[in-house]
Amino acid sequence: MTTTTMPMLESYPAEINVDRGRLAAAIDALIACAEACTACADACLSESSVAELTKCIRTDLDCADICGATARVLSRHTAYDADISRALLEACAVACKACGDECWSHANMHEHCRICAEACRACETACRDLLATIG
């Protein structure tokens, strides 16, 4: 998949105090996770067992919002604040873990939940990898 994330980071005219490769990977994972969670919530709403998927829908939507906000903040570098980035990445990792666990519990019945769980796991890993470089 081709994204504009790395070319945008490479074109940034000032110094970025974070590993650009890990930053790009995290931003791409965040965007992919937000999309998967949004699509999963929508698919859950179309299932005949929608009432049983209330928690899944809620965690999907929470995770999508947190991932989207985190991706946007990480894409900005002027007057960068590492404390804010760390807090968002930690919140995102927690949201991705919760959503991934919830979706995985439905994965044997709903393919969209399986796909979403995998996106959440990948995003959680990318967030934790980037956190390790920020300190």
C-alpha positions as CSV (number, residue, x, y, z in Angstrom):
1,M,0.0,0.0,0.0
2,T,1.4,3.4,-1.0
3,T,0.8,6.2,1.5
4,T,1.9,9.8,1.6
5,T,3.0,9.5,5.2
6,M,6.7,9.0,4.6
7,P,7.0,11.4,1.7
8,M,5.4,14.1,3.9
9,L,7.7,13.3,6.8
10,E,10.7,13.4,4.6
11,S,9.7,16.8,3.1
12,Y,9.2,18.4,6.6
13,P,11.7,21.2,6.5
14,A,12.7,21.2,10.2
15,E,14.1,18.5,12.5
16,I,11.7,15.8,13.8
17,N,12.8,14.4,17.1
18,V,11.3,11.0,16.5
19,D,12.4,8.1,14.3
20,R,10.7,8.9,11.0
21,G,10.3,5.3,10.0
22,R,8.5,4.3,13.2
23,L,6.5,7.5,13.1
24,A,5.3,6.8,9.6
25,A,4.5,3.2,10.5
26,A,2.5,4.4,13.5
27,I,0.5,7.0,11.5
28,D,-0.3,4.5,8.8
29,A,-1.4,1.9,11.4
30,L,-3.5,4.5,13.1
31,I,-5.3,5.5,9.9
32,A,-5.8,1.8,8.9
33,C,-7.2,1.0,12.4
34,A,-9.5,4.0,12.4
35,E,-10.9,2.9,9.1
36,A,-11.3,-0.8,10.1
37,C,-13.0,0.1,13.4
38,T,-15.4,2.5,11.6
39,A,-16.2,-0.2,9.0
40,C,-16.6,-2.9,11.6
41,A,-19.0,-0.8,13.7
42,D,-21.1,-0.2,10.6
43,A,-21.0,-3.9,9.7
44,C,-22.1,-4.8,13.2
45,L,-25.1,-2.5,12.9
46,S,-26.1,-4.5,9.8
47,E,-25.9,-7.9,11.6
48,S,-29.1,-9.6,12.7
49,S,-27.6,-10.0,16.1
50,V,-26.9,-6.2,16.5
51,A,-28.1,-6.2,20.1
52,E,-25.4,-8.7,21.0
53,L,-22.8,-6.4,19.4
54,T,-23.4,-3.2,21.4
55,K,-20.1,-3.4,23.2
56,C,-18.3,-4.2,20.0
57,I,-19.8,-1.2,18.3
58,R,-18.9,1.1,21.2
59,T,-15.3,-0.1,21.4
60,D,-15.0,0.2,17.6
61,L,-16.2,3.8,17.6
62,D,-14.1,4.8,20.6
63,C,-11.0,3.2,19.0
64,A,-11.6,4.8,15.7
65,D,-11.9,8.3,17.3
66,I,-8.8,7.9,19.4
67,C,-6.8,6.5,16.5
68,G,-7.9,9.3,14.2
69,A,-7.0,12.0,16.7
70,T,-3.7,10.4,17.5
71,A,-2.8,10.2,13.7
72,R,-3.6,13.9,13.3
73,V,-1.6,15.0,16.3
74,L,1.4,12.8,15.3
75,S,1.3,14.3,11.8
76,R,2.0,17.8,13.2
77,H,5.6,18.6,14.2
78,T,5.8,22.4,14.7
79,A,6.1,23.1,18.5
80,Y,6.0,19.3,19.1
81,D,5.1,18.3,22.7
82,A,6.4,14.8,23.6
83,D,4.1,14.6,26.6
84,I,1.0,14.9,24.5
85,S,2.2,12.4,22.0
86,R,3.1,9.9,24.7
87,A,-0.3,10.3,26.4
88,L,-2.2,9.9,23.1
89,L,-0.1,6.8,22.1
90,E,-0.7,5.2,25.5
91,A,-4.4,5.9,25.2
92,C,-4.5,4.6,21.7
93,A,-2.6,1.4,22.7
94,V,-5.2,0.8,25.5
95,A,-8.1,1.5,23.1
96,C,-6.7,-0.8,20.5
97,K,-6.2,-3.6,23.0
98,A,-9.7,-3.3,24.3
99,C,-11.2,-3.1,20.8
100,G,-9.0,-5.9,19.5
101,D,-10.0,-8.2,22.4
102,E,-13.7,-7.4,21.9
103,C,-13.7,-7.9,18.2
104,W,-11.7,-11.1,18.5
105,S,-14.5,-12.5,20.7
106,H,-16.8,-12.2,17.7
107,A,-14.2,-13.2,15.1
108,N,-15.4,-16.7,14.6
109,M,-18.9,-15.4,13.7
110,H,-18.1,-12.2,11.9
111,E,-15.3,-11.7,9.4
112,H,-15.4,-8.0,9.8
113,C,-14.6,-8.4,13.5
114,R,-11.6,-10.6,12.7
115,I,-10.2,-8.1,10.3
116,C,-10.8,-5.3,12.8
117,A,-9.1,-7.3,15.6
118,E,-6.0,-7.7,13.4
119,A,-5.9,-4.0,12.6
120,C,-6.2,-3.2,16.3
121,R,-3.4,-5.5,17.2
122,A,-1.1,-4.1,14.5
123,C,-1.9,-0.6,15.6
124,E,-1.3,-1.3,19.3
125,T,2.1,-2.7,18.4
126,A,2.9,0.3,16.2
127,C,1.9,2.7,19.0
128,R,4.0,0.8,21.6
129,D,7.0,0.7,19.2
130,L,6.8,4.4,18.7
131,L,6.3,5.0,22.5
132,A,9.6,3.1,23.1
133,T,11.5,5.6,21.0
134,I,9.9,8.6,22.6
135,G,10.7,7.4,26.1
